[in-house]
């Protein structure tokens, strides 16, 4: 005879999955935010870090899910 307990019916992977989803959403939000922030940099700022306007345009045009 087999007994089924409440604990055996629990999905133990859910907390890990939810955490992974949360981390992914956080990364996507940070990419979106920083790419938009780059578009506000001045020519001086870009020169200081060695970037050009074309570098910024390329990065800002990427969708948030692309690294």
PDB file of N, CA, C and O in Angstrom:
ATOM      1  N   UNK A   1       0.836  -1.177   0.000  1.00  0.00           N
ATOM      2  CA  UNK A   1       0.000   0.000   0.000  1.00  0.00           C
ATOM      3  C   UNK A   1       0.884   1.244   0.000  1.00  0.00           C
ATOM      4  O   UNK A   1       1.868   1.324   0.735  1.00  0.00           O
ATOM      5  N   UNK A   2       0.528   2.174  -0.806  1.00  0.00           N
ATOM      6  CA  UNK A   2       1.296   3.408  -0.932  1.00  0.00           C
ATOM      7  C   UNK A   2       0.519   4.542  -0.281  1.00  0.00           C
ATOM      8  O   UNK A   2      -0.694   4.667  -0.448  1.00  0.00           O
ATOM      9  N   UNK A   3       1.233   5.348   0.449  1.00  0.00           N
ATOM     10  CA  UNK A   3       0.580   6.503   1.054  1.00  0.00           C
ATOM     11  C   UNK A   3       1.114   7.763   0.414  1.00  0.00           C
ATOM     12  O   UNK A   3       2.312   7.883   0.159  1.00  0.00           O
ATOM     13  N   UNK A   4       0.248   8.676   0.162  1.00  0.00           N
ATOM     14  CA  UNK A   4       0.600   9.955  -0.436  1.00  0.00           C
ATOM     15  C   UNK A   4       0.491  11.011   0.653  1.00  0.00           C
ATOM     16  O   UNK A   4      -0.570  11.190   1.251  1.00  0.00           O
ATOM     17  N   UNK A   5       1.565  11.692   0.902  1.00  0.00           N
ATOM     18  CA  UNK A   5       1.507  12.747   1.910  1.00  0.00           C
ATOM     19  C   UNK A   5       1.407  14.098   1.215  1.00  0.00           C
ATOM     20  O   UNK A   5       1.722  14.232   0.032  1.00  0.00           O
ATOM     21  N   UNK A   6       0.981  15.054   1.943  1.00  0.00           N
ATOM     22  CA  UNK A   6       0.869  16.420   1.407  1.00  0.00           C
ATOM     23  C   UNK A   6       2.228  16.907   0.914  1.00  0.00           C
ATOM     24  O   UNK A   6       2.305  17.565  -0.124  1.00  0.00           O
ATOM     25  N   UNK A   7       3.297  16.595   1.636  1.00  0.00           N
ATOM     26  CA  UNK A   7       4.639  17.027   1.273  1.00  0.00           C
ATOM     27  C   UNK A   7       5.079  16.447  -0.064  1.00  0.00           C
ATOM     28  O   UNK A   7       5.791  17.108  -0.819  1.00  0.00           O
ATOM     29  N   UNK A   8       4.667  15.230  -0.364  1.00  0.00           N
ATOM     30  CA  UNK A   8       5.067  14.611  -1.632  1.00  0.00           C
ATOM     31  C   UNK A   8       4.360  15.241  -2.824  1.00  0.00           C
ATOM     32  O   UNK A   8       4.795  15.071  -3.963  1.00  0.00           O
ATOM     33  N   UNK A   9       3.300  15.948  -2.578  1.00  0.00           N
ATOM     34  CA  UNK A   9       2.554  16.601  -3.652  1.00  0.00           C
ATOM     35  C   UNK A   9       3.052  18.025  -3.910  1.00  0.00           C
ATOM     36  O   UNK A   9       2.592  18.682  -4.843  1.00  0.00           O
ATOM     37  N   UNK A  10       3.971  18.492  -3.104  1.00  0.00           N
ATOM     38  CA  UNK A  10       4.457  19.859  -3.214  1.00  0.00           C
ATOM     39  C   UNK A  10       5.499  19.974  -4.322  1.00  0.00           C
ATOM     40  O   UNK A  10       6.364  19.109  -4.464  1.00  0.00           O
ATOM     41  N   UNK A  11       5.412  21.026  -5.088  1.00  0.00           N
ATOM     42  CA  UNK A  11       6.405  21.297  -6.125  1.00  0.00           C
ATOM     43  C   UNK A  11       7.581  22.020  -5.468  1.00  0.00           C
ATOM     44  O   UNK A  11       7.503  23.210  -5.166  1.00  0.00           O
ATOM     45  N   UNK A  12       8.664  21.285  -5.254  1.00  0.00           N
ATOM     46  CA  UNK A  12       9.823  21.859  -4.576  1.00  0.00           C
ATOM     47  C   UNK A  12      10.672  22.727  -5.496  1.00  0.00           C
ATOM     48  O   UNK A  12      11.603  23.383  -5.031  1.00  0.00           O
ATOM     49  N   UNK A  13      10.375  22.743  -6.777  1.00  0.00           N
ATOM     50  CA  UNK A  13      11.144  23.533  -7.729  1.00  0.00           C
ATOM     51  C   UNK A  13      10.589  24.947  -7.883  1.00  0.00           C
ATOM     52  O   UNK A  13      11.273  25.816  -8.424  1.00  0.00           O
ATOM     53  N   UNK A  14       9.395  25.187  -7.432  1.00  0.00           N
ATOM     54  CA  UNK A  14       8.748  26.485  -7.623  1.00  0.00           C
ATOM     55  C   UNK A  14       9.550  27.648  -7.039  1.00  0.00           C
ATOM     56  O   UNK A  14       9.723  28.647  -7.736  1.00  0.00           O
ATOM     57  N   UNK A  15      10.053  27.579  -5.797  1.00  0.00           N
ATOM     58  CA  UNK A  15      10.810  28.733  -5.277  1.00  0.00           C
ATOM     59  C   UNK A  15      12.030  29.060  -6.140  1.00  0.00           C
ATOM     60  O   UNK A  15      12.319  30.234  -6.368  1.00  0.00           O
ATOM     61  N   UNK A  16      12.745  28.054  -6.619  1.00  0.00           N
ATOM     62  CA  UNK A  16      13.902  28.295  -7.472  1.00  0.00           C
ATOM     63  C   UNK A  16      13.505  28.904  -8.799  1.00  0.00           C
ATOM     64  O   UNK A  16      14.179  29.802  -9.304  1.00  0.00           O
ATOM     65  N   UNK A  17      12.415  28.421  -9.363  1.00  0.00           N
ATOM     66  CA  UNK A  17      11.929  28.942 -10.635  1.00  0.00           C
ATOM     67  C   UNK A  17      11.481  30.391 -10.483  1.00  0.00           C
ATOM     68  O   UNK A  17      11.794  31.239 -11.319  1.00  0.00           O
ATOM     69  N   UNK A  18      10.756  30.662  -9.425  1.00  0.00           N
ATOM     70  CA  UNK A  18      10.284  32.030  -9.186  1.00  0.00           C
ATOM     71  C   UNK A  18      11.466  32.970  -8.987  1.00  0.00           C
ATOM     72  O   UNK A  18      11.449  34.101  -9.473  1.00  0.00           O
ATOM     73  N   UNK A  19      12.484  32.512  -8.279  1.00  0.00           N
ATOM     74  CA  UNK A  19      13.677  33.329  -8.067  1.00  0.00           C
ATOM     75  C   UNK A  19      14.390  33.590  -9.397  1.00  0.00           C
ATOM     76  O   UNK A  19      14.836  34.710  -9.644  1.00  0.00           O
ATOM     77  N   UNK A  20      14.501  32.584 -10.243  1.00  0.00           N
ATOM     78  CA  UNK A  20      15.143  32.755 -11.544  1.00  0.00           C
ATOM     79  C   UNK A  20      14.375  33.745 -12.416  1.00  0.00           C
ATOM     80  O   UNK A  20      14.977  34.575 -13.097  1.00  0.00           O
ATOM     81  N   UNK A  21      13.066  33.658 -12.394  1.00  0.00           N
ATOM     82  CA  UNK A  21      12.240  34.589 -13.160  1.00  0.00           C
ATOM     83  C   UNK A  21      12.445  36.004 -12.641  1.00  0.00           C
ATOM     84  O   UNK A  21      12.595  36.942 -13.424  1.00  0.00           O
ATOM     85  N   UNK A  22      12.452  36.157 -11.322  1.00  0.00           N
ATOM     86  CA  UNK A  22      12.677  37.470 -10.720  1.00  0.00           C
ATOM     87  C   UNK A  22      14.032  38.042 -11.093  1.00  0.00           C
ATOM     88  O   UNK A  22      14.143  39.231 -11.395  1.00  0.00           O
ATOM     89  N   UNK A  23      15.066  37.208 -11.073  1.00  0.00           N
ATOM     90  CA  UNK A  23      16.409  37.668 -11.432  1.00  0.00           C
ATOM     91  C   UNK A  23      16.472  38.066 -12.899  1.00  0.00           C
ATOM     92  O   UNK A  23      17.100  39.065 -13.249  1.00  0.00           O
ATOM     93  N   UNK A  24      15.822  37.287 -13.755  1.00  0.00           N
ATOM     94  CA  UNK A  24      15.800  37.617 -15.184  1.00  0.00           C
ATOM     95  C   UNK A  24      15.092  38.945 -15.419  1.00  0.00           C
ATOM     96  O   UNK A  24      15.577  39.776 -16.187  1.00  0.00           O
ATOM     97  N   UNK A  25      13.964  39.153 -14.774  1.00  0.00           N
ATOM     98  CA  UNK A  25      13.239  40.418 -14.915  1.00  0.00           C
ATOM     99  C   UNK A  25      14.075  41.589 -14.416  1.00  0.00           C
ATOM    100  O   UNK A  25      14.050  42.670 -15.004  1.00  0.00           O
ATOM    101  N   UNK A  26      14.817  41.373 -13.331  1.00  0.00           N
ATOM    102  CA  UNK A  26      15.688  42.422 -12.803  1.00  0.00           C
ATOM    103  C   UNK A  26      16.790  42.779 -13.811  1.00  0.00           C
ATOM    104  O   UNK A  26      17.056  43.958 -14.046  1.00  0.00           O
ATOM    105  N   UNK A  27      17.425  41.768 -14.401  1.00  0.00           N
ATOM    106  CA  UNK A  27      18.476  42.005 -15.406  1.00  0.00           C
ATOM    107  C   UNK A  27      17.901  42.755 -16.594  1.00  0.00           C
ATOM    108  O   UNK A  27      18.512  43.705 -17.085  1.00  0.00           O
ATOM    109  N   UNK A  28      16.737  42.339 -17.059  1.00  0.00           N
ATOM    110  CA  UNK A  28      16.115  43.005 -18.203  1.00  0.00           C
ATOM    111  C   UNK A  28      15.813  44.472 -17.889  1.00  0.00           C
ATOM    112  O   UNK A  28      16.040  45.351 -18.720  1.00  0.00           O
ATOM    113  N   UNK A  29      15.305  44.724 -16.695  1.00  0.00           N
ATOM    114  CA  UNK A  29      15.005  46.104 -16.309  1.00  0.00           C
ATOM    115  C   UNK A  29      16.278  46.942 -16.249  1.00  0.00           C
ATOM    116  O   UNK A  29      16.289  48.084 -16.709  1.00  0.00           O
ATOM    117  N   UNK A  30      17.340  46.390 -15.690  1.00  0.00           N
ATOM    118  CA  UNK A  30      18.613  47.121 -15.607  1.00  0.00           C
ATOM    119  C   UNK A  30      19.165  47.413 -17.003  1.00  0.00           C
ATOM    120  O   UNK A  30      19.669  48.510 -17.243  1.00  0.00           O
ATOM    121  N   UNK A  31      19.081  46.462 -17.916  1.00  0.00           N
ATOM    122  CA  UNK A  31      19.536  46.701 -19.290  1.00  0.00           C
ATOM    123  C   UNK A  31      18.743  47.836 -19.925  1.00  0.00           C
ATOM    124  O   UNK A  31      19.313  48.736 -20.542  1.00  0.00           O
ATOM    125  N   UNK A  32      17.423  47.785 -19.769  1.00  0.00           N
ATOM    126  CA  UNK A  32      16.569  48.837 -20.330  1.00  0.00           C
ATOM    127  C   UNK A  32      16.942  50.192 -19.755  1.00  0.00           C
ATOM    128  O   UNK A  32      17.104  51.162 -20.496  1.00  0.00           O
ATOM    129  N   UNK A  33      17.080  50.262 -18.428  1.00  0.00           N
ATOM    130  CA  UNK A  33      17.362  51.520 -17.754  1.00  0.00           C
ATOM    131  C   UNK A  33      18.720  52.082 -18.150  1.00  0.00           C
ATOM    132  O   UNK A  33      18.830  53.269 -18.457  1.00  0.00           O
ATOM    133  N   UNK A  34      19.752  51.250 -18.149  1.00  0.00           N
ATOM    134  CA  UNK A  34      21.094  51.753 -18.453  1.00  0.00           C
ATOM    135  C   UNK A  34      21.239  52.129 -19.919  1.00  0.00           C
ATOM    136  O   UNK A  34      21.951  53.079 -20.246  1.00  0.00           O
ATOM    137  N   UNK A  35      20.580  51.403 -20.799  1.00  0.00           N
ATOM    138  CA  UNK A  35      20.640  51.768 -22.225  1.00  0.00           C
ATOM    139  C   UNK A  35      19.958  53.095 -22.471  1.00  0.00           C
ATOM    140  O   UNK A  35      20.424  53.886 -23.292  1.00  0.00           O
ATOM    141  N   UNK A  36      18.875  53.352 -21.784  1.00  0.00           N
ATOM    142  CA  UNK A  36      18.196  54.652 -21.927  1.00  0.00           C
ATOM    143  C   UNK A  36      19.052  55.763 -21.308  1.00  0.00           C
ATOM    144  O   UNK A  36      19.097  56.879 -21.825  1.00  0.00           O
ATOM    145  N   UNK A  37      19.718  55.456 -20.216  1.00  0.00           N
ATOM    146  CA  UNK A  37      20.578  56.440 -19.563  1.00  0.00           C
ATOM    147  C   UNK A  37      21.738  56.839 -20.473  1.00  0.00           C
ATOM    148  O   UNK A  37      22.123  58.007 -20.515  1.00  0.00           O
ATOM    149  N   UNK A  38      22.289  55.882 -21.194  1.00  0.00           N
ATOM    150  CA  UNK A  38      23.400  56.176 -22.107  1.00  0.00           C
ATOM    151  C   UNK A  38      23.028  57.233 -23.147  1.00  0.00           C
ATOM    152  O   UNK A  38      23.872  58.029 -23.559  1.00  0.00           O
ATOM    153  N   UNK A  39      21.769  57.235 -23.567  1.00  0.00           N
ATOM    154  CA  UNK A  39      21.351  58.195 -24.592  1.00  0.00           C
ATOM    155  C   UNK A  39      21.377  59.634 -24.077  1.00  0.00           C
ATOM    156  O   UNK A  39      21.303  60.570 -24.873  1.00  0.00           O
ATOM    157  N   UNK A  40      21.480  59.824 -22.774  1.00  0.00           N
ATOM    158  CA  UNK A  40      21.525  61.171 -22.192  1.00  0.00           C
ATOM    159  C   UNK A  40      22.945  61.662 -21.931  1.00  0.00           C
ATOM    160  O   UNK A  40      23.135  62.789 -21.475  1.00  0.00           O
ATOM    161  N   UNK A  41      23.932  60.834 -22.212  1.00  0.00           N
ATOM    162  CA  UNK A  41      25.316  61.237 -21.969  1.00  0.00           C
ATOM    163  C   UNK A  41      25.734  62.336 -22.934  1.00  0.00           C
ATOM    164  O   UNK A  41      25.245  62.410 -24.061  1.00  0.00           O
ATOM    165  N   UNK A  42      26.633  63.175 -22.483  1.00  0.00           N
ATOM    166  CA  UNK A  42      27.168  64.242 -23.327  1.00  0.00           C
ATOM    167  C   UNK A  42      28.353  63.726 -24.137  1.00  0.00           C
ATOM    168  O   UNK A  42      28.862  62.634 -23.887  1.00  0.00           O
ATOM    169  N   UNK A  43      28.781  64.520 -25.102  1.00  0.00           N
ATOM    170  CA  UNK A  43      29.958  64.155 -25.894  1.00  0.00           C
ATOM    171  C   UNK A  43      31.176  64.000 -25.000  1.00  0.00           C
ATOM    172  O   UNK A  43      32.019  63.131 -25.225  1.00  0.00           O
ATOM    173  N   UNK A  44      31.261  64.841 -23.994  1.00  0.00           N
ATOM    174  CA  UNK A  44      32.375  64.774 -23.046  1.00  0.00           C
ATOM    175  C   UNK A  44      32.365  63.439 -22.288  1.00  0.00           C
ATOM    176  O   UNK A  44      33.399  62.789 -22.136  1.00  0.00           O
ATOM    177  N   UNK A  45      31.174  63.046 -21.817  1.00  0.00           N
ATOM    178  CA  UNK A  45      31.040  61.768 -21.112  1.00  0.00           C
ATOM    179  C   UNK A  45      31.495  60.607 -22.002  1.00  0.00           C
ATOM    180  O   UNK A  45      32.240  59.729 -21.567  1.00  0.00           O
ATOM    181  N   UNK A  46      31.039  60.622 -23.232  1.00  0.00           N
ATOM    182  CA  UNK A  46      31.395  59.553 -24.166  1.00  0.00           C
ATOM    183  C   UNK A  46      32.895  59.525 -24.429  1.00  0.00           C
ATOM    184  O   UNK A  46      33.509  58.459 -24.474  1.00  0.00           O
ATOM    185  N   UNK A  47      33.470  60.695 -24.599  1.00  0.00           N
ATOM    186  CA  UNK A  47      34.909  60.782 -24.832  1.00  0.00           C
ATOM    187  C   UNK A  47      35.689  60.220 -23.642  1.00  0.00           C
ATOM    188  O   UNK A  47      36.685  59.518 -23.816  1.00  0.00           O
ATOM    189  N   UNK A  48      35.227  60.536 -22.446  1.00  0.00           N
ATOM    190  CA  UNK A  48      35.905  60.082 -21.230  1.00  0.00           C
ATOM    191  C   UNK A  48      35.967  58.555 -21.124  1.00  0.00           C
ATOM    192  O   UNK A  48      36.939  58.005 -20.606  1.00  0.00           O
ATOM    193  N   UNK A  49      34.940  57.881 -21.611  1.00  0.00           N
ATOM    194  CA  UNK A  49      34.915  56.416 -21.510  1.00  0.00           C
ATOM    195  C   UNK A  49      35.267  55.735 -22.835  1.00  0.00           C
ATOM    196  O   UNK A  49      35.261  54.507 -22.928  1.00  0.00           O
ATOM    197  N   UNK A  50      35.569  56.525 -23.844  1.00  0.00           N
ATOM    198  CA  UNK A  50      36.005  55.968 -25.123  1.00  0.00           C
ATOM    199  C   UNK A  50      34.901  55.407 -25.992  1.00  0.00           C
ATOM    200  O   UNK A  50      35.121  54.452 -26.736  1.00  0.00           O
ATOM    201  N   UNK A  51      33.716  55.987 -25.908  1.00  0.00           N
ATOM    202  CA  UNK A  51      32.593  55.549 -26.731  1.00  0.00           C
ATOM    203  C   UNK A  51      32.216  56.627 -27.735  1.00  0.00           C
ATOM    204  O   UNK A  51      32.506  57.806 -27.532  1.00  0.00           O
ATOM    205  N   UNK A  52      31.574  56.220 -28.810  1.00  0.00           N
ATOM    206  CA  UNK A  52      31.089  57.171 -29.810  1.00  0.00           C
ATOM    207  C   UNK A  52      29.564  57.159 -29.808  1.00  0.00           C
ATOM    208  O   UNK A  52      28.942  56.304 -29.178  1.00  0.00           O
ATOM    209  N   UNK A  53      28.971  58.111 -30.514  1.00  0.00           N
ATOM    210  CA  UNK A  53      27.516  58.145 -30.620  1.00  0.00           C
ATOM    211  C   UNK A  53      26.999  56.902 -31.330  1.00  0.00           C
ATOM    212  O   UNK A  53      25.913  56.413 -31.021  1.00  0.00           O
ATOM    213  N   UNK A  54      27.777  56.389 -32.283  1.00  0.00           N
ATOM    214  CA  UNK A  54      27.333  55.164 -32.972  1.00  0.00           C
ATOM    215  C   UNK A  54      27.339  53.964 -32.017  1.00  0.00           C
ATOM    216  O   UNK A  54      26.485  53.084 -32.120  1.00  0.00           O
ATOM    217  N   UNK A  55      28.304  53.930 -31.087  1.00  0.00           N
ATOM    218  CA  UNK A  55      28.311  52.872 -30.064  1.00  0.00           C
ATOM    219  C   UNK A  55      27.043  52.941 -29.223  1.00  0.00           C
ATOM    220  O   UNK A  55      26.412  51.925 -28.930  1.00  0.00           O
ATOM    221  N   UNK A  56      26.690  54.153 -28.846  1.00  0.00           N
ATOM    222  CA  UNK A  56      25.495  54.352 -28.002  1.00  0.00           C
ATOM    223  C   UNK A  56      24.230  53.983 -28.779  1.00  0.00           C
ATOM    224  O   UNK A  56      23.339  53.330 -28.238  1.00  0.00           O
ATOM    225  N   UNK A  57      24.150  54.397 -30.038  1.00  0.00           N
ATOM    226  CA  UNK A  57      22.977  54.083 -30.848  1.00  0.00           C
ATOM    227  C   UNK A  57      22.821  52.572 -31.002  1.00  0.00           C
ATOM    228  O   UNK A  57      21.714  52.042 -30.910  1.00  0.00           O
ATOM    229  N   UNK A  58      23.937  51.885 -31.237  1.00  0.00           N
ATOM    230  CA  UNK A  58      23.900  50.427 -31.379  1.00  0.00           C
ATOM    231  C   UNK A  58      23.392  49.774 -30.092  1.00  0.00           C
ATOM    232  O   UNK A  58      22.536  48.891 -30.132  1.00  0.00           O
ATOM    233  N   UNK A  59      23.917  50.206 -28.973  1.00  0.00           N
ATOM    234  CA  UNK A  59      23.531  49.621 -27.678  1.00  0.00           C
ATOM    235  C   UNK A  59      22.087  49.968 -27.328  1.00  0.00           C
ATOM    236  O   UNK A  59      21.344  49.106 -26.858  1.00  0.00           O
ATOM    237  N   UNK A  60      21.684  51.205 -27.548  1.00  0.00           N
ATOM    238  CA  UNK A  60      20.336  51.645 -27.184  1.00  0.00           C
ATOM    239  C   UNK A  60      19.262  50.992 -28.052  1.00  0.00           C
ATOM    240  O   UNK A  60      18.121  50.841 -27.616  1.00  0.00           O
ATOM    241  N   UNK A  61      19.615  50.606 -29.267  1.00  0.00           N
ATOM    242  CA  UNK A  61      18.637  49.977 -30.157  1.00  0.00           C
ATOM    243  C   UNK A  61      18.416  48.499 -29.864  1.00  0.00           C
ATOM    244  O   UNK A  61      17.485  47.898 -30.401  1.00  0.00           O
ATOM    245  N   UNK A  62      19.246  47.909 -29.029  1.00  0.00           N
ATOM    246  CA  UNK A  62      19.067  46.497 -28.695  1.00  0.00           C
ATOM    247  C   UNK A  62      17.815  46.324 -27.831  1.00  0.00           C
ATOM    248  O   UNK A  62      17.517  47.174 -26.992  1.00  0.00           O
ATOM    249  N   UNK A  63      17.087  45.231 -28.033  1.00  0.00           N
ATOM    250  CA  UNK A  63      15.977  44.944 -27.126  1.00  0.00           C
ATOM    251  C   UNK A  63      16.521  44.554 -25.746  1.00  0.00           C
ATOM    252  O   UNK A  63      17.644  44.066 -25.628  1.00  0.00           O
ATOM    253  N   UNK A  64      15.725  44.773 -24.729  1.00  0.00           N
ATOM    254  CA  UNK A  64      16.188  44.557 -23.347  1.00  0.00           C
ATOM    255  C   UNK A  64      16.581  43.119 -23.076  1.00  0.00           C
ATOM    256  O   UNK A  64      17.361  42.867 -22.157  1.00  0.00           O
ATOM    257  N   UNK A  65      16.077  42.182 -23.828  1.00  0.00           N
ATOM    258  CA  UNK A  65      16.406  40.776 -23.556  1.00  0.00           C
ATOM    259  C   UNK A  65      17.727  40.353 -24.181  1.00  0.00           C
ATOM    260  O   UNK A  65      18.205  39.256 -23.891  1.00  0.00           O
ATOM    261  N   UNK A  66      18.336  41.180 -25.028  1.00  0.00           N
ATOM    262  CA  UNK A  66      19.641  40.844 -25.605  1.00  0.00           C
ATOM    263  C   UNK A  66      20.761  41.428 -24.774  1.00  0.00           C
ATOM    264  O   UNK A  66      20.742  42.607 -24.418  1.00  0.00           O
ATOM    265  N   UNK A  67      21.741  40.588 -24.469  1.00  0.00           N
ATOM    266  CA  UNK A  67      22.895  41.051 -23.688  1.00  0.00           C
ATOM    267  C   UNK A  67      23.794  41.922 -24.541  1.00  0.00           C
ATOM    268  O   UNK A  67      24.818  42.408 -24.061  1.00  0.00           O
TER     269      UNK A  67
END
